[in-house]
Amino acid sequence: MADIVIIGAGPAGISAAEVLCAQGLRPILIDEGARAGGQGYRRPADDLALDMTRLMGSEAGKYVALHRRFAALRPKIDYRPRTLVWAIDGNQLHLLCDARAETLAFDRLLIASGAMDRVAPLPGWTLPGVFTLGGAQVALKDQGCLIGSRVAFLGSSPLLALAAKQYRDMGAQIAVIADTTPFAAKAATIPALLRAPRTLLRGIWYMGASLRAGTEMLHGVTPIAVEGADRVEALVLADARGRERRFACDAVALGYGLKPETQLADLARAEFAYDPDFRLHLPRIDSLGRARPGLYLAGDGVRIGGADAAEASGALAAHAILADLGHPQDSEAVRRLARQVERLRAFQLGLARAFAWPAAQIAVLPDSVTLCRCENVTVGEVRAAMEKELGPIEVNRVKAMTRCGMGRCQGRVCGPALQEIVAAKSGQDGACAGRLRGQAPVKPIALAAAGDAA
Ligand SMILES: Cc1cc2nc3c(=O)[nH]c(=O)nc-3n(C[C@H](O)[C@H](O)[C@H](O)COP(=O)(O)OP(=O)(O)OC[C@H]3O[C@@H](n4cnc5c(N)ncnc54)[C@H](O)[C@@H]3O)c2cc1C
């Protein structure tokens, strides 16, 4: 029997495993987290008295259903929680399981590694008290903590209003919800957003809930700085009319949408192409999720689509695996799933336009702003290095010259902003600025563990 390994026990990985089990296969499901569910349906530790039904709001039903399905699935699969895949070498995965290094061979690999926050730096973003929006949600759902008692939400994402509601429900004050995309730009995308009317209504409801709670919501803002002596004291921005506004707060959550976690796909030799709508280099896949023979990609780790699209694309990739192993194809199920994925990803495209990545604002960031937090490289150092170089330049060359993107996070945080700085400085588009190549280890590991594996 073929060894099928799935990386990621979120909605995509779980639904893929269900489809495979239904055909009598026993996949290995690996996740670095201690509990299944992935990012959006993250389950807190059992001894944490968090009311997840209240916290998940309109998503509570899906949250409960996914965890029930996983409980039923668990005895039928080889589930390996707390196991980080930190490198891929041919058909071998390098794992770190509870600090123990291991390797695991596979015949078929499905990567469903999800997404992470895309971050736009601004002056003061390195002050203690500034979190990504996802980080703010993880603190809440994983540890039952708030990032502050008076929180400002800044960025361009439908999740700003959702997270603000979750924080308000848990007793935080909301200083402001400030979105960089102008209101008119959002309104223009409504026809595309009607592809998923229930999700659209949910988004509008969350915005309405913020307004009903008296929270100020601004659109079309230009971030100026996070201020504070040794931790966050205020968020300063220019509103849509250009007036400077200062919001006192003790924490800021930055949310500019999500970006697929593609490093593992890169190490597994997927090909990439630039997507001008998302302004990201994304892995190429066919309509079922095949990236190359034996390699399948699903969920937010390949295209941001939300939890429902992740589930459908995970199931679709599992059908591709079954077909490639010679199992009879359930053509009707495949057609239905493909239509669902296509519809939900079209909706996300609308969202990507409604909540645009602020490329133009990043391009003009002051030289003094820290770009790479791991290696402490400023925007000015990147620009100065580019001035020394003759001829075309792309992000990997800038990384070699400045160490920007060479630290602990391997450019997962600074990469998208670096791409915009390089593109703007060299007068190229994002495609020519290139993408930081994935490098092992994809996440920090102890040197001893890497040594064991060598
Ligand atoms: C921080 C965060 C918070 C979010 N909150 C919400 C929300 O409140 N509401 C909402 O609708 N959507 C939310 N989303 C979006 C939502 O999580 C996704 O749309 C959905 O979960 C995608 O499902 P998935 O299966 O593709 O990936 P995920 O659910 O992200 O699952 C991926 C899994 O892969 C695992 N993984 C990744 N890399 C490795 C590795 N190297 N080794 C081992 N395991 C690995 C991760 O631990 C994770 O469990 C959030 C996303 C993020 C990043």
PDBQT file of the ligand as one rigid body, heavy atoms in Angstrom, charges set to zero:
ROOT
HETATM    1  C1  LIG A 501      -3.730  32.909  12.684  1.00  0.00    +0.000 C 
HETATM    2  C2  LIG A 501      -4.969  32.703  11.852  1.00  0.00    +0.000 A 
HETATM    3  C3  LIG A 501      -6.233  32.929  12.421  1.00  0.00    +0.000 A 
HETATM    4  C4  LIG A 501      -7.385  32.715  11.663  1.00  0.00    +0.000 A 
HETATM    5  N1  LIG A 501      -8.610  32.946  12.230  1.00  0.00    +0.000 NA
HETATM    6  C5  LIG A 501      -9.735  32.773  11.492  1.00  0.00    +0.000 A 
HETATM    7  C6  LIG A 501     -11.021  33.017  12.054  1.00  0.00    +0.000 A 
HETATM    8  O1  LIG A 501     -11.141  33.391  13.206  1.00  0.00    +0.000 OA
HETATM    9  N2  LIG A 501     -12.100  32.825  11.268  1.00  0.00    +0.000 N 
HETATM   10  C7  LIG A 501     -11.997  32.411   9.967  1.00  0.00    +0.000 A 
HETATM   11  O2  LIG A 501     -13.003  32.251   9.262  1.00  0.00    +0.000 OA
HETATM   12  N3  LIG A 501     -10.781  32.145   9.416  1.00  0.00    +0.000 NA
HETATM   13  C8  LIG A 501      -9.661  32.329  10.141  1.00  0.00    +0.000 A 
HETATM   14  N4  LIG A 501      -8.437  32.099   9.574  1.00  0.00    +0.000 N 
HETATM   15  C9  LIG A 501      -8.408  31.527   8.213  1.00  0.00    +0.000 C 
HETATM   16  C10 LIG A 501      -8.679  30.036   8.351  1.00  0.00    +0.000 C 
HETATM   17  O3  LIG A 501      -7.829  29.551   9.345  1.00  0.00    +0.000 OA
HETATM   18  C11 LIG A 501      -8.397  29.270   7.121  1.00  0.00    +0.000 C 
HETATM   19  O4  LIG A 501      -9.207  29.730   6.068  1.00  0.00    +0.000 OA
HETATM   20  C12 LIG A 501      -8.576  27.758   7.267  1.00  0.00    +0.000 C 
HETATM   21  O5  LIG A 501      -8.233  27.316   8.539  1.00  0.00    +0.000 OA
HETATM   22  C13 LIG A 501      -7.703  27.101   6.231  1.00  0.00    +0.000 C 
HETATM   23  O6  LIG A 501      -7.663  25.724   6.453  1.00  0.00    +0.000 OA
HETATM   24  P1  LIG A 501      -6.373  24.884   6.032  1.00  0.00    +0.000 P 
HETATM   25  O7  LIG A 501      -6.684  23.478   6.358  1.00  0.00    +0.000 OA
HETATM   26  O8  LIG A 501      -5.985  25.232   4.652  1.00  0.00    +0.000 OA
HETATM   27  O9  LIG A 501      -5.201  25.426   6.963  1.00  0.00    +0.000 OA
HETATM   28  P2  LIG A 501      -5.092  25.566   8.540  1.00  0.00    +0.000 P 
HETATM   29  O10 LIG A 501      -6.395  25.505   9.209  1.00  0.00    +0.000 OA
HETATM   30  O11 LIG A 501      -4.256  26.754   8.775  1.00  0.00    +0.000 OA
HETATM   31  O12 LIG A 501      -4.267  24.263   8.940  1.00  0.00    +0.000 OA
HETATM   32  C14 LIG A 501      -2.924  24.096   8.560  1.00  0.00    +0.000 C 
HETATM   33  C15 LIG A 501      -2.244  23.223   9.568  1.00  0.00    +0.000 C 
HETATM   34  O13 LIG A 501      -0.932  22.896   9.076  1.00  0.00    +0.000 OA
HETATM   35  C16 LIG A 501      -0.055  22.836  10.161  1.00  0.00    +0.000 C 
HETATM   36  N5  LIG A 501       1.304  23.072   9.671  1.00  0.00    +0.000 N 
HETATM   37  C17 LIG A 501       1.737  24.123   8.944  1.00  0.00    +0.000 A 
HETATM   38  N6  LIG A 501       3.066  23.995   8.673  1.00  0.00    +0.000 NA
HETATM   39  C18 LIG A 501       3.447  22.837   9.245  1.00  0.00    +0.000 A 
HETATM   40  C19 LIG A 501       4.705  22.168   9.312  1.00  0.00    +0.000 A 
HETATM   41  N7  LIG A 501       5.819  22.672   8.744  1.00  0.00    +0.000 N 
HETATM   42  N8  LIG A 501       4.766  21.002   9.994  1.00  0.00    +0.000 NA
HETATM   43  C20 LIG A 501       3.652  20.469  10.583  1.00  0.00    +0.000 A 
HETATM   44  N9  LIG A 501       2.436  21.079  10.542  1.00  0.00    +0.000 NA
HETATM   45  C21 LIG A 501       2.340  22.236   9.879  1.00  0.00    +0.000 A 
HETATM   46  C22 LIG A 501      -0.531  23.927  11.098  1.00  0.00    +0.000 C 
HETATM   47  O14 LIG A 501      -0.134  23.656  12.443  1.00  0.00    +0.000 OA
HETATM   48  C23 LIG A 501      -2.045  23.895  10.918  1.00  0.00    +0.000 C 
HETATM   49  O15 LIG A 501      -2.690  23.139  11.924  1.00  0.00    +0.000 OA
HETATM   50  C24 LIG A 501      -7.277  32.300  10.316  1.00  0.00    +0.000 A 
HETATM   51  C25 LIG A 501      -6.004  32.087   9.757  1.00  0.00    +0.000 A 
HETATM   52  C26 LIG A 501      -4.866  32.299  10.502  1.00  0.00    +0.000 A 
HETATM   53  C27 LIG A 501      -3.521  32.090   9.858  1.00  0.00    +0.000 C 
ENDROOT
TORSDOF 0
